[in-house]
Every structure is written in structure tokens, then in C-alpha cells.
């Protein structure tokens, strides 16, 4: 597992552009946005911060509805279900 978060950050993953779901991921550390690895295309999911990991659940992809769990620890993504 990668390093856990030591500072407060905002993570954005996916979303919807003009007629297309997006798959990029970004991290905001208070002064700068930086692009981070992405586990794939997703929109309309839910997320919760556990303090050391951000857990993402579900969402919509280009051709499917997801009910999986993805975790981001500040460095790497891992699929939990």
C-alpha cells in the first residue's frame, strides 16, 4: 500500500463532460491541482474520507452501472470489491 494522507486534500475523479463520461483524477492540496493516476471512467459515484484513505463507491461508466468499491490512499488505487 502507498503512503497515507498526511494533509487535507480534495480528490476529484471522473465526471461528465459534453456528452461523455470522464476518467481523469486530480488532487488539490490547498494551493495546486495535480493530476493523479485514475482507475478508469466513472461518474455519479459516492465517496467518503476515512482519514487515511478515500473510499469511492459505485457510479456510472460508458456502458455499465458499477457497485464496486475503489480506495485511494494518497498514492495508489485499489479495488476492494
Secondary structure as UniProt FT lines:
FT   STRAND          10..16
FT   STRAND          21..28
FT   STRAND          33..36
FT   STRAND          46..49
FT   STRAND          54..60
FT   STRAND          65..72
FT   STRAND          77..79
//
